Amino acid sequence: MTDYKRPESVLVVIHTPDLQILLLERAKHPGYWQSVTGSREQDESFSDTACREVAEETGLTVETVQLRVWPGENIYEIMPEWRHRYAPDVTHNRERVFSLCLPSACDVMLSPSEHRAWRWLPAQEAAEACFSASNQDAILALKKHFS
């Protein structure tokens, strides 16, 4: 058994009906804002991973039926600064996207080891604030869907 991360992850865009988007700032990378993300563990489904990561990163408890599952997946190169978490031959990650619509913006409880701050922003501002291209794209796609 290894301690390597699995190169399969989820991205969960949490938003309100008026498209306020929840962003989290990474603890070890100030200025890196993102939606909820995380890697699959053991035999978890992507949906179960999404629920677990939302709970771990925000303190919000959700069930899979509350998630909107997006079609397809993103495949992207793992940033060099994070490659040490993966097996030596792993360079790319498979990401499934979900969204979670909450009735209104709310306070969240961060995991201090993962995130240092949170904020709700209008969709366009949130997309511009994200460091991840796939996260930016998901927010902009959500904006098109709800406009």
N, C-alpha and C positions, 0 to 999 in steps of 0.2 A: 504494500500500500504506500502511495506517495502523498506528499503534501502539495503537489501541483494542483493549480486550479484547472478546472475543466474549461476548454475553449468554447463553451456554449453559455450564452447569457441572455438576460432579459433587460429590456428598457421599458419602464412604466412611466408614462406621462400622466401626471395627476393634474386635473384641471377642474374648473367650475363651468357651469353652463355659459357664462359670459366670457369664457376663455382667459381666466386668470390661471397662470401656470405655476405650480410649485417647483422651485429650484433649490437644490442643496449645494453647499460649498464644501468641497473635499477638505478634510482635516489636514492631510499632508501636502496638499497643493493649493494654498490660498489663491483665489482668483479662478479656480476651475469650478465652474457652476455646471450642474447637471440635474437631470431627472433621476428617479430611483433606478439603480442598476444592480446587477449581481449575477453571479455564476450559478449554474445548476449544480446540485449536490446529489450524490448517489443516484438513485433511480427516480428522482423528482421529475414530474412533468414541467414543462415551461410555465404553465399556469400556476402550479403549486409554488414554483420558484418565485414567480411574480408576487404572489400573496405573502410569502415568507419575507422577501426583500422589502416590501412596503411596510410590513410590521417592524422589521429590524431597523430600518432607516428612518421611519417616521413615527412609530408607535401606533399607527392606524391599523386596525384589524379589518381585513376585507376577505370576502369569499370569492372563489373563482367566477361565480355567476355575476359579480359586480364588474368584472373586467371586460373590456372590449378587446378581443383578440384581432390583431391586424394580420392581413394575408402576407405570405412570403417571409423573407428574413434578410437581414443585412449581413454581409460578410466583409470584414475590414481587417486591416493589418493592426496587430497589437502594438501599441506605442512602445518604443525601445525601453523607456523607463519602467514599464510594467512587465516586460518579457520574463524577468527572473521568476515570476510567480507561476509560469507555465513550464511544461517539459521542454528540454532544450531544442527539440525539432519543431515546436509549435510557433507559428508566426502569425496566424490568423484566427479570428474568433467568429462564431456564428451567433447572431443576435436576433431574438424575436421581440417584437414590439407589441405593447399593450397600452391601453389608456384606461384611466379610472376617473369618472366624473363624480365629483362631490357636490352637494347642494350649494355650498359656499366655502370661501376660504376659511381655514381653521388653523389653529396653532398645532404644531407637531413636536414630537419629542425625538431629538436626534440621538444617534449613537455617537458619542464623542470620539471614539476611535476612528470613525468613518467620516463624519461631517462636523463642521464648525459653525455653520450658520444656515438659515433657510429664509426664503422670501417668496412672495407671490408677485408675479409680474404679468402684464398683458402679453399675449402670445408673441407679438413681434419683438418686443423687448427681451422676452425670455429666450427666443431663438437666437437673438444677437448675443446674449450673455453666455450661451453654452459653448464650451470648448470642443465638444464632440460634434462632428458633421452629421452623424446619424441622428443624434438628439435634435439638432437644429432642423433637419429634414422632417422628423416626426412632428415637431411642434408646428411647423409650417403646413404640413399635410393636415393636421388637426384643425388648424385655422381655416383652411380651404373647405374642409368638410362641414364645419359649423357656421361658415359665413353665408 
